[in-house]
């Protein structure tokens, strides 16, 4: 073990330190370059998501217009239902009155 320690002189340690600083600087530069590439890709993805969000906003506007139309259609159905209800009620009264008149006429004629 002493042989290894004796082989590491101050000059060799200084060379090792310089070499390590140089290598770590290169690694740091490579990492920064790759992070920049990733950041650019993420920016592009963010732009695409912004476009998708814009499209969804347009779709939401269209659905709001469709909802308004359905509300109008619903109102028409409610009004139509009320009119049909009134007409059927009138028809029902007319039929009942007609049947009662027929029964009264039969009774008056003495058929039964």
PASEBA-1860 file (N, C-alpha, C; in nm, 3 decimals):
! residues 112
1> XXXXXXXX> 0.081/-0.117/0.000/0.000/0.000/0.000/0.086/0.125/0.000 ~ 0.196/0.119/0.065/0.288/0.233/0.066/0.344/0.259/-0.073 ~ 0.358/0.155/-0.151/0.412/0.171/-0.286/0.317/0.256/-0.370 ~ 0.190/0.235/-0.352/0.093/0.312/-0.428/0.096/0.458/-0.383 ~ 0.102/0.482/-0.256/0.104/0.618/-0.203/0.232/0.691/-0.247 ~ 0.339/0.622/-0.249/0.465/0.686/-0.287/0.463/0.724/-0.434 ~ 0.385/0.650/-0.516/0.381/0.680/-0.658/0.298/0.804/-0.687 ~ 0.211/0.845/-0.596/0.128/0.965/-0.617/0.201/1.087/-0.564
9> XXXXXXXX> 0.268/1.152/-0.650/0.339/1.273/-0.611/0.245/1.391/-0.625 ~ 0.284/1.503/-0.571/0.202/1.624/-0.582/0.182/1.662/-0.728 ~ 0.285/1.640/-0.807/0.274/1.674/-0.950/0.171/1.585/-1.019 ~ 0.171/1.457/-0.986/0.073/1.366/-1.047/-0.068/1.397/-0.998 ~ -0.083/1.432/-0.871/-0.214/1.469/-0.819/-0.265/1.596/-0.887 ~ -0.175/1.690/-0.912/-0.215/1.813/-0.982/-0.260/1.780/-1.124 ~ -0.187/1.690/-1.191/-0.227/1.648/-1.326/-0.365/1.580/-1.324 ~ -0.385/1.495/-1.222/-0.514/1.428/-1.209/-0.626/1.530/-1.188
17> XXXXXXXX> -0.601/1.628/-1.106/-0.700/1.730/-1.078/-0.735/1.809/-1.205 ~ -0.633/1.846/-1.280/-0.655/1.920/-1.405/-0.735/1.835/-1.504 ~ -0.697/1.709/-1.514/-0.768/1.619/-1.605/-0.912/1.599/-1.563 ~ -0.935/1.584/-1.435/-1.072/1.566/-1.387/-1.156/1.691/-1.412 ~ -1.100/1.807/-1.387/-1.173/1.931/-1.413/-1.208/1.944/-1.561 ~ -1.111/1.907/-1.646/-1.135/1.915/-1.790/-1.246/1.817/-1.832 ~ -1.242/1.694/-1.781/-1.343/1.593/-1.816/-1.481/1.632/-1.762 ~ -1.485/1.678/-1.638/-1.614/1.719/-1.582/-1.670/1.840/-1.656
25> XXXXXXXX> -1.584/1.928/-1.700/-1.630/2.043/-1.778/-1.690/1.995/-1.909 ~ -1.629/1.895/-1.972/-1.682/1.839/-2.096/-1.817/1.770/-2.072 ~ -1.824/1.694/-1.962/-1.950/1.627/-1.928/-2.059/1.731/-1.902 ~ -2.024/1.836/-1.830/-2.120/1.942/-1.800/-2.168/2.009/-1.930 ~ -2.075/2.035/-2.022/-2.111/2.096/-2.151/-2.203/2.004/-2.231 ~ -2.170/1.874/-2.233/-2.255/1.777/-2.303/-2.395/1.771/-2.241 ~ -2.401/1.771/-2.110/-2.531/1.767/-2.043/-2.611/1.893/-2.072 ~ -2.545/2.008/-2.070/-2.615/2.133/-2.100/-2.669/2.132/-2.242
33> XXXXXXXX> -2.591/2.079/-2.337/-2.635/2.070/-2.475/-2.759/1.980/-2.485 ~ -2.756/1.867/-2.418/-2.870/1.775/-2.422/-2.992/1.833/-2.351 ~ -2.969/1.901/-2.240/-3.082/1.965/-2.172/-3.144/2.073/-2.260 ~ -3.060/2.144/-2.334/-3.113/2.245/-2.427/-3.199/2.179/-2.534 ~ -3.155/2.066/-2.584/-3.234/1.993/-2.684/-3.368/1.948/-2.625 ~ -3.364/1.897/-2.504/-3.487/1.853/-2.437/-3.579/1.973/-2.415 ~ -3.522/2.085/-2.371/-3.604/2.206/-2.350/-3.671/2.250/-2.479 ~ -3.599/2.244/-2.590/-3.658/2.283/-2.720/-3.772/2.188/-2.757
41> XXXXXXXX> -3.753/2.060/-2.734/-3.859/1.964/-2.764/-3.980/1.987/-2.675 ~ -3.955/2.014/-2.549/-4.066/2.041/-2.458/-4.140/2.169/-2.498 ~ -4.066/2.268/-2.546/-4.130/2.391/-2.594/-4.221/2.361/-2.712 ~ -4.175/2.275/-2.803/-4.258/2.237/-2.918/-4.383/2.163/-2.871 ~ -4.367/2.076/-2.774/-4.482/2.003/-2.720/-4.580/2.101/-2.656 ~ -4.527/2.198/-2.582/-4.614/2.299/-2.521/-4.691/2.376/-2.627 ~ -4.626/2.409/-2.738/-4.693/2.480/-2.848/-4.806/2.394/-2.905 ~ -4.779/2.264/-2.921/-4.883/2.175/-2.973/-5.000/2.166/-2.877
49> XXXXXXXX> -4.972/2.157/-2.748/-5.080/2.153/-2.651/-5.160/2.283/-2.651 ~ -5.092/2.395/-2.671/-5.164/2.523/-2.680/-5.259/2.522/-2.799 ~ -5.215/2.466/-2.911/-5.302/2.457/-3.029/-5.421/2.365/-3.002 ~ -5.395/2.255/-2.932/-5.504/2.163/-2.898/-5.603/2.233/-2.805 ~ -5.551/2.309/-2.709/-5.640/2.383/-2.619/-5.726/2.482/-2.697 ~ -5.668/2.549/-2.795/-5.746/2.642/-2.879/-5.857/2.567/-2.953 ~ -5.825/2.450/-3.004/-5.927/2.372/-3.074/-6.039/2.330/-2.979 ~ -6.003/2.290/-2.859/-6.105/2.252/-2.761/-6.191/2.373/-2.724
57> XXXXXXXX> -6.130/2.491/-2.717/-6.209/2.610/-2.689/-6.312/2.634/-2.799 ~ -6.272/2.614/-2.924/-6.365/2.629/-3.036/-6.477/2.525/-3.028 ~ -6.441/2.404/-2.994/-6.542/2.298/-2.980/-6.638/2.333/-2.867 ~ -6.586/2.386/-2.758/-6.672/2.425/-2.647/-6.771/2.533/-2.691 ~ -6.724/2.629/-2.772/-6.813/2.733/-2.822/-6.924/2.673/-2.908 ~ -6.888/2.577/-2.993/-6.987/2.512/-3.078/-7.089/2.437/-2.993 ~ -7.043/2.367/-2.890/-7.135/2.296/-2.804/-7.228/2.393/-2.730 ~ -7.177/2.509/-2.694/-7.263/2.608/-2.629/-7.374/2.652/-2.723
65> XXXXXXXX> -7.340/2.672/-2.851/-7.442/2.709/-2.949/-7.543/2.596/-2.968 ~ -7.494/2.474/-2.971/-7.583/2.359/-2.986/-7.675/2.348/-2.865 ~ -7.621/2.373/-2.746/-7.705/2.371/-2.626/-7.817/2.474/-2.634 ~ -7.784/2.592/-2.687/-7.887/2.695/-2.704/-7.996/2.647/-2.799 ~ -7.955/2.582/-2.907/-8.053/2.529/-3.002/-8.141/2.423/-2.938 ~ -8.080/2.334/-2.860/-8.159/2.231/-2.793/-8.257/2.293/-2.693 ~ -8.215/2.400/-2.628/-8.307/2.468/-2.536/-8.429/2.521/-2.612 ~ -8.405/2.575/-2.732/-8.517/2.624/-2.814/-8.606/2.508/-2.857
73> XXXXXXXX> -8.544/2.398/-2.896/-8.622/2.280/-2.938/-8.703/2.228/-2.819 ~ -8.641/2.223/-2.702/-8.714/2.178/-2.582/-8.834/2.268/-2.555 ~ -8.816/2.398/-2.569/-8.927/2.491/-2.547/-9.038/2.465/-2.648 ~ -9.001/2.436/-2.771/-9.103/2.406/-2.873/-9.179/2.278/-2.837 ~ -9.107/2.177/-2.790/-9.175/2.052/-2.751/-9.269/2.075/-2.634 ~ -9.229/2.156/-2.539/-9.315/2.184/-2.425/-9.442/2.253/-2.472 ~ -9.426/2.353/-2.560/-9.543/2.425/-2.613/-9.632/2.331/-2.694 ~ -9.571/2.247/-2.776/-9.647/2.154/-2.858/-9.720/2.053/-2.769
81> XXXXXXXX> -9.655/2.008/-2.664/-9.717/1.914/-2.571/-9.839/1.978/-2.506 ~ -9.826/2.102/-2.470/-9.939/2.173/-2.408/-10.056/2.186/-2.507 ~ -10.025/2.218/-2.632/-10.131/2.229/-2.733/-10.199/2.095/-2.758 ~ -10.118/1.989/-2.773/-10.177/1.856/-2.794/-10.259/1.813/-2.674 ~ -10.210/1.843/-2.555/-10.284/1.809/-2.434/-10.420/1.878/-2.432 ~ -10.420/2.007/-2.467/-10.547/2.081/-2.469/-10.640/2.024/-2.576 ~ -10.585/1.990/-2.692/-10.669/1.935/-2.799/-10.726/1.799/-2.761 ~ -10.642/1.713/-2.699/-10.692/1.581/-2.659/-10.796/1.595/-2.548
89> XXXXXXXX> -10.775/1.691/-2.457/-10.875/1.714/-2.353/-11.008/1.755/-2.416 ~ -11.001/1.845/-2.515/-11.123/1.887/-2.585/-11.187/1.772/-2.659 ~ -11.107/1.691/-2.725/-11.159/1.574/-2.797/-11.224/1.476/-2.701 ~ -11.161/1.457/-2.587/-11.214/1.366/-2.487/-11.350/1.416/-2.437 ~ -11.361/1.545/-2.409/-11.489/1.601/-2.364/-11.597/1.586/-2.473 ~ -11.554/1.610/-2.598/-11.650/1.596/-2.708/-11.698/1.453/-2.721 ~ -11.607/1.356/-2.712/-11.645/1.215/-2.722/-11.737/1.174/-2.607 ~ -11.705/1.217/-2.486/-11.789/1.183/-2.370/-11.928/1.244/-2.388
97> XXXXXXXX> -11.932/1.370/-2.430/-12.062/1.435/-2.451/-12.139/1.363/-2.561 ~ -12.069/1.320/-2.666/-12.135/1.248/-2.775/-12.189/1.115/-2.728 ~ -12.111/1.040/-2.650/-12.159/0.912/-2.598/-12.277/0.933/-2.504 ~ -12.270/1.036/-2.424/-12.382/1.063/-2.334/-12.508/1.099/-2.414 ~ -12.490/1.175/-2.522/-12.606/1.211/-2.606/-12.664/1.087/-2.672 ~ -12.576/0.996/-2.718/-12.625/0.871/-2.780/-12.699/0.787/-2.677 ~ -12.644/0.775/-2.558/-12.710/0.697/-2.452/-12.843/0.760/-2.415 ~ -12.845/0.892/-2.404/-12.971/0.962/-2.371/-13.074/0.941/-2.482
105> XXXXXXXX> -13.027/0.944/-2.606/-13.119/0.923/-2.718/-13.172/0.782/-2.718 ~ -13.089/0.685/-2.685/-13.132/0.544/-2.680/-13.232/0.529/-2.568 ~ -13.202/0.586/-2.453/-13.295/0.574/-2.339/-13.427/0.643/-2.372 ~ -13.419/0.761/-2.434/-13.540/0.835/-2.467/-13.622/0.761/-2.572 ~ -13.555/0.693/-2.661/-13.628/0.619/-2.765/-13.689/0.492/-2.708 ~ -13.647/0.454/-2.590/-13.702/0.335/-2.527/-13.651/0.206/-2.587 ~ -13.535/0.209/-2.644/-13.479/0.088/-2.702/-13.439/-0.009/-2.593 ~ -13.403/0.037/-2.481/-13.363/-0.055/-2.373/-13.475/-0.087/-2.290
END
